[in-house]
Amino acid sequence: MSKTRTEVLAESRTKGVVAGATTAGAVAAGVLVAPVAGVVVAVPAAYLAYKWWKHRAENGIRF
């Protein structure tokens, strides 16, 4: 069954928050712990951001 527009927007918002929080964690790890830790944590952050943008593109969501 297809999702409604409201459900798609809510899912996009959730994915965006997760991607943003992961990115913020990567930056914090890079600054507070070590640049190497920031790079290691940045890989999942980049993946989640990619999935979020892909979800938005597939569902025709613009800023």
C-alpha positions as CSV (number, residue, x, y, z in Angstrom):
1,M,0.0,0.0,0.0
2,S,1.2,3.5,-0.8
3,K,2.0,6.0,1.8
4,T,0.2,9.3,2.0
5,R,2.0,12.6,1.4
6,T,1.9,13.3,5.1
7,E,3.5,10.0,6.0
8,V,6.2,10.6,3.3
9,L,7.0,14.0,4.7
10,A,7.1,12.7,8.3
11,E,9.5,10.0,7.2
12,S,11.7,12.5,5.4
13,R,11.8,14.7,8.5
14,T,12.8,11.7,10.6
15,K,15.6,10.7,8.2
16,G,16.8,14.3,8.1
17,V,17.0,14.6,11.8
18,V,18.9,11.3,12.1
19,A,21.3,12.3,9.3
20,G,21.8,15.7,10.9
21,A,22.5,14.3,14.4
22,T,25.0,11.8,13.0
23,T,26.8,14.6,11.1
24,A,26.9,16.7,14.3
25,G,28.3,13.7,16.2
26,A,31.0,13.3,13.5
27,V,32.0,16.9,13.8
28,A,32.0,16.8,17.6
29,A,34.1,13.6,17.5
30,G,36.5,15.2,15.1
31,V,36.9,18.3,17.3
32,L,36.8,16.7,20.7
33,V,38.4,13.3,20.3
34,A,40.6,13.3,17.2
35,P,40.4,14.0,13.5
36,V,40.7,10.3,12.8
37,A,37.7,9.5,14.9
38,G,35.8,12.3,13.1
39,V,36.6,10.7,9.7
40,V,35.5,7.2,10.9
41,V,32.2,8.6,12.2
42,A,31.7,10.7,9.1
43,V,31.3,7.6,6.9
44,P,27.9,6.6,8.4
45,A,26.9,10.2,8.5
46,A,27.5,10.6,4.7
47,Y,25.6,7.4,4.0
48,L,22.6,8.5,6.0
49,A,22.7,12.0,4.4
50,Y,22.8,10.2,1.0
51,K,19.8,8.1,1.9
52,W,17.9,11.2,3.0
53,W,18.5,13.1,-0.2
54,K,17.7,10.0,-2.3
55,H,14.4,9.6,-0.4
56,R,13.5,13.2,-1.0
57,A,14.4,12.9,-4.7
58,E,12.3,9.8,-5.2
59,N,9.3,11.3,-3.5
60,G,9.5,14.7,-5.2
61,I,10.2,16.7,-2.0
62,R,11.9,20.1,-2.5
63,F,13.0,22.7,0.0
